[in-house]
Amino acid sequence: MRAPMIDVAIVGAGPYGLSVAAHATAAGLDARVYGRPMEAWERHMPRGMLLKSEPFASNLADPGGNYGLEAYCRPRGFSCAYGEPIPVDTFVDYGRWFQSQAVGEALDPSQVTKVRAEGELFVIELETGETVPARAVVLALGFLPFAHRPAALSGLPAEVSTHSSEHHDLSRFAGLDVTVVGAGQSALETAALLLEAGARPRVVARGDSLRWNSVPDVSRPALRRALAPLSGLGTGWRSWVWSELPDTVRHLPAGTRRRIVRTTLGPAGSWWLRRRFDGHVPVVLGRTLAAAAHRDGVTLTLRDGAGMEGTLRTDHVIAATGYMVDVGRIGILDGRLTRAIRRTGTSPKLSRNFETSVRGLYTVGLAAADTFGPVMRFVHGAGFAARRVTRGLVSSLGVRPSTGAVGGRPVEHAAR
Ligand SMILES: Cc1cc2nc3c(=O)[nH]c(=O)nc-3n(C[C@H](O)[C@H](O)[C@H](O)COP(=O)(O)OP(=O)(O)OC[C@H]3O[C@@H](n4cnc5c(N)ncnc54)[C@H](O)[C@@H]3O)c2cc1C
């Protein structure tokens, strides 16, 4: 069945997709956001996880700023203070509340199975069999399409080798020896949660030591605050620029941008995780994965800095080895669209309004980090992205008076 044409189809209902939807509908655009709200946070992050970002840097964005995390937490008696990590369940519920308040009926929880071009339009194919013509498309797919695994694990079957993003309930590993590869928050927290779920985890990492973030100083004197301001990406002027001025990052040379994305908030564990990890989870440092074989569990071959190899036997290996943006891995894009997207390396080249080289096709979140810097890897970048994308949509599509209402309130034409 073919649905009536809409202005913009937003694919993905995570923090970025919902924020873009809130802005686009408020600007009078006929927008639809597709996907189950906050699904990646509910199903692809471990149960019991705490957010690494501070509450003030974990807001979804609506144009009026009415539906921040604090507006959700305070009336419910949940703490939302600096230095107090937010449980992932609370964040999922917050995202769904935001959707009900700021996005309303612009949500369609169907999965998008294909996005293709048809003349000047795009056509969105849904899992329901419905097709929807749209004048523009915003890809807000988040991190799931880009899960990165070390090549050495590629020959292992799925029952003994997974990526951290495949897990929510870690209790299935109770009693098993599990090796977690990686040194970032995801690796360290997965290992701590595995231990707490009755498994026998260990961490294998390339570096010679693990890094831990320091305890936040909640009462910093004014001088210290001026010398090292607080931002969504941590303290210090450099972090502040990457966090608050993503458009400045866009003007830096490509190599510099890439280095900033790679090194800002690099692999490190949260301060609150350390006491659950240190002394409880065995760690093998200074080793890279050279090979892996599957026979009666998994045998990993690990190589040290001098090239010496040793083996380690484990029941299951979890690659907590992050995400690498690659346009070629956006499976829902029709091949012709994929080929038409210009890139630097494997990331899309984007305009100042997050538009790809395909007119009317935008992408936000992690896929935009190569252009706008590290803040796009975090919820904190959602407000900037939503404002910019909406500005681009409004200027290229034009704004029509909206007849709809969002969350029971009349739509405000905020972009006029
Ligand atoms: C373990 C872990 C912990 C993290 N902790 C933090 C943190 O504490 N703070 C922080 O700021 N960031 C954190 N991040 C980064 C976080 O992923 C991003 O900040 C955030 O998810 C970005 O929002 P998003 O909307 O771009 O992506 P997502 O939240 O991934 O949302 C994208 C959505 O698109 C949906 N989708 C994909 N394909 C389709 C399709 N074809 N049809 C319909 N829907 C589709 C997905 O199911 C998903 O729900 C963490 C990441 C990981 C992996």
The ligand as a Tripos MOL2 file, in Angstrom:
@<TRIPOS>MOLECULE
LIG
   53    58     1     0     0
SMALL
NO_CHARGES

@<TRIPOS>ATOM
      1 C1         27.1030    0.7700   25.5540 C.3       1 LIG1
      2 C2         26.9620    2.2190   25.1630 C.ar      1 LIG1
      3 C3         26.8080    3.1880   26.1390 C.ar      1 LIG1
      4 C4         26.6610    4.5260   25.7770 C.ar      1 LIG1
      5 N1         26.5010    5.4590   26.7670 N.ar      1 LIG1
      6 C5         26.3310    6.7490   26.4210 C.ar      1 LIG1
      7 C6         26.1170    7.7390   27.4220 C.ar      1 LIG1
      8 O1         26.1150    7.4680   28.6020 O.2       1 LIG1
      9 N2         25.8760    9.0260   27.0040 N.ar      1 LIG1
     10 C7         25.8790    9.3790   25.6910 C.ar      1 LIG1
     11 O2         25.6630   10.5610   25.3900 O.2       1 LIG1
     12 N3         26.0960    8.4790   24.7260 N.ar      1 LIG1
     13 C8         26.3230    7.1720   25.0640 C.ar      1 LIG1
     14 N4         26.5350    6.2460   24.0890 N.ar      1 LIG1
     15 C9         26.5510    6.6820   22.7010 C.3       1 LIG1
     16 C10        25.1030    6.6270   22.2180 C.3       1 LIG1
     17 O3         24.9440    5.4850   21.4690 O.3       1 LIG1
     18 C11        24.7040    7.8270   21.4440 C.3       1 LIG1
     19 O4         24.9250    8.9790   22.1930 O.3       1 LIG1
     20 C12        23.2110    7.8530   21.1310 C.3       1 LIG1
     21 O5         22.6510    6.5810   21.0650 O.3       1 LIG1
     22 C13        22.9900    8.5860   19.8910 C.3       1 LIG1
     23 O6         21.6240    8.5760   19.5780 O.3       1 LIG1
     24 P1         21.1500    8.1450   18.1380 P.3       1 LIG1
     25 O7         19.7250    8.5080   18.0470 O.co2     1 LIG1
     26 O8         22.0910    8.6750   17.1240 O.co2     1 LIG1
     27 O9         21.3840    6.5810   18.0930 O.3       1 LIG1
     28 P2         20.5780    5.3490   18.7220 P.3       1 LIG1
     29 O10        20.2630    5.5940   20.1360 O.co2     1 LIG1
     30 O11        21.3830    4.1570   18.3630 O.co2     1 LIG1
     31 O12        19.2200    5.3370   17.9100 O.3       1 LIG1
     32 C14        19.1260    4.9190   16.5870 C.3       1 LIG1
     33 C15        17.8630    4.1410   16.4630 C.3       1 LIG1
     34 O13        17.6430    3.8340   15.0890 O.3       1 LIG1
     35 C16        17.0090    2.5910   15.0410 C.3       1 LIG1
     36 N5         17.1070    2.0490   13.7010 N.ar      1 LIG1
     37 C17        18.2110    1.6190   13.0530 C.ar      1 LIG1
     38 N6         17.8700    1.1690   11.8400 N.ar      1 LIG1
     39 C18        16.5300    1.3350   11.7200 C.ar      1 LIG1
     40 C19        15.5770    1.0430   10.6900 C.ar      1 LIG1
     41 N7         15.9550    0.4890    9.5420 N.pl3     1 LIG1
     42 N8         14.2710    1.3500   10.8820 N.ar      1 LIG1
     43 C20        13.8730    1.9240   12.0520 C.ar      1 LIG1
     44 N9         14.7270    2.2030   13.0600 N.ar      1 LIG1
     45 C21        16.0340    1.9080   12.8860 C.ar      1 LIG1
     46 C22        17.7620    1.7740   16.1000 C.3       1 LIG1
     47 O14        17.0150    0.6550   16.5050 O.3       1 LIG1
     48 C23        17.9000    2.8000   17.1940 C.3       1 LIG1
     49 O15        16.8480    2.7350   18.1250 O.3       1 LIG1
     50 C24        26.6830    4.8970   24.4230 C.ar      1 LIG1
     51 C25        26.8400    3.9130   23.4370 C.ar      1 LIG1
     52 C26        26.9840    2.5950   23.7980 C.ar      1 LIG1
     53 C27        27.1510    1.5750   22.7120 C.3       1 LIG1
@<TRIPOS>BOND
     1     1     2 1
     2     2     3 ar
     3     2    52 ar
     4     3     4 ar
     5     4     5 ar
     6     4    50 ar
     7     5     6 ar
     8     6     7 ar
     9     6    13 1
    10     7     8 2
    11     7     9 ar
    12     9    10 ar
    13    10    11 2
    14    10    12 ar
    15    12    13 ar
    16    13    14 ar
    17    14    15 1
    18    14    50 ar
    19    15    16 1
    20    16    17 1
    21    16    18 1
    22    18    19 1
    23    18    20 1
    24    20    21 1
    25    20    22 1
    26    22    23 1
    27    23    24 1
    28    24    25 2
    29    24    26 1
    30    24    27 1
    31    27    28 1
    32    28    29 2
    33    28    30 1
    34    28    31 1
    35    31    32 1
    36    32    33 1
    37    33    34 1
    38    33    48 1
    39    34    35 1
    40    35    36 1
    41    35    46 1
    42    36    37 ar
    43    36    45 ar
    44    37    38 ar
    45    38    39 ar
    46    39    40 ar
    47    39    45 ar
    48    40    41 1
    49    40    42 ar
    50    42    43 ar
    51    43    44 ar
    52    44    45 ar
    53    46    47 1
    54    46    48 1
    55    48    49 1
    56    50    51 ar
    57    51    52 ar
    58    52    53 1
@<TRIPOS>SUBSTRUCTURE
     1 LIG1         1 GROUP 0 **** ****
